[in-house]
Amino acid sequence: MKELQIIFDSIQEIEQFVRVATRYPGEIQVIEGQRILDGKAILGLLSLGTNQPLTLSCDGNIDGFSDFLSQISDYLVS
């Protein structure tokens, strides 16, 4: 599993992230403290709110991982 830091600045960014994530065949989790949420479930992600760093955990060994990363690059924290 690969872990990356992400942040969403708006609800629209969460919606776009979920659209991209649902097309990725691997498992995606978004972690905030002790909460581990399905990264493909919009209601869970909306409950986290915006403007806070989150941990993205996903299977980086699946074909299309680099494409997935390029599509979510706006949300990655450098």
Backbone torsions as a table, in degrees:
resi	resn	phi	psi	omega
1	MET	NA	137.0	175.4
2	LYS	-98.0	141.5	176.0
3	GLU	-121.3	130.4	-179.5
4	LEU	-133.3	157.3	176.3
5	GLN	-97.9	133.7	178.4
6	ILE	-131.2	163.3	174.7
7	ILE	-150.5	140.0	177.2
8	PHE	-111.2	133.4	-179.8
9	ASP	-96.3	-10.6	-178.0
10	SER	-157.3	164.8	176.0
11	ILE	-63.8	-35.9	179.1
12	GLN	-61.7	-36.0	177.3
13	GLU	-67.2	-37.4	176.2
14	ILE	-63.5	-44.9	179.4
15	GLU	-60.1	-43.9	179.7
16	GLN	-66.1	-41.1	177.8
17	PHE	-58.5	-45.7	-179.1
18	VAL	-63.8	-39.7	176.8
19	ARG	-59.0	-43.7	179.0
20	VAL	-68.5	-45.9	-176.4
21	ALA	-61.4	-37.0	-178.5
22	THR	-67.5	-20.8	177.0
23	ARG	-85.8	-12.5	179.8
24	TYR	-85.8	127.8	-174.1
25	PRO	-73.0	-16.9	-176.8
26	GLY	-84.3	171.0	177.3
27	GLU	-76.2	137.6	179.2
28	ILE	-131.1	126.4	176.7
29	GLN	-125.3	144.2	174.4
30	VAL	-116.0	127.9	-172.7
31	ILE	-117.2	131.2	174.5
32	GLU	-133.6	107.0	-176.5
33	GLY	61.9	-120.0	179.3
34	GLN	-91.1	-7.5	-178.2
35	ARG	-85.6	128.5	176.3
36	ILE	-120.0	117.6	-175.2
37	LEU	-117.7	152.7	174.4
38	ASP	-70.0	120.9	-178.7
39	GLY	-71.1	-3.7	178.7
40	LYS	-105.7	5.5	-177.7
41	ALA	-110.1	108.7	-172.9
42	ILE	-64.9	-38.1	-177.8
43	LEU	-62.8	-40.9	178.0
44	GLY	-63.0	-44.4	-179.0
45	LEU	-67.9	-36.6	177.8
46	LEU	-63.7	-30.2	179.6
47	SER	-67.7	-19.8	179.0
48	LEU	-77.4	-25.3	-177.6
49	GLY	82.5	-167.4	-175.7
50	THR	-122.8	172.3	174.3
51	ASN	61.9	34.9	173.5
52	GLN	-138.3	140.5	179.8
53	PRO	-68.0	138.8	179.8
54	LEU	-129.8	159.5	175.8
55	THR	-103.5	128.3	176.5
56	LEU	-101.9	124.4	178.7
57	SER	-119.0	122.7	-178.4
58	CYS	-149.8	159.7	-179.9
59	ASP	-77.0	110.8	-178.3
60	GLY	-87.9	2.7	-178.1
61	ASN	-97.9	5.6	-178.5
62	ILE	-93.1	142.2	175.3
63	ASP	-54.8	137.7	179.4
64	GLY	95.7	1.1	-178.6
65	PHE	-62.4	-43.7	-179.3
66	SER	-65.3	-35.7	176.8
67	ASP	-66.3	-42.1	177.1
68	PHE	-58.7	-46.2	179.6
69	LEU	-61.7	-40.4	179.9
70	SER	-66.0	-32.9	-180.0
71	GLN	-75.8	-22.2	179.0
72	ILE	-107.5	12.2	-174.1
73	SER	-58.7	-27.5	179.3
74	ASP	-66.7	-20.8	-176.4
75	TYR	-99.5	-9.4	-179.2
76	LEU	-74.3	136.7	176.4
77	VAL	-90.8	127.7	-178.3
78	SER	-79.0	NA	NA
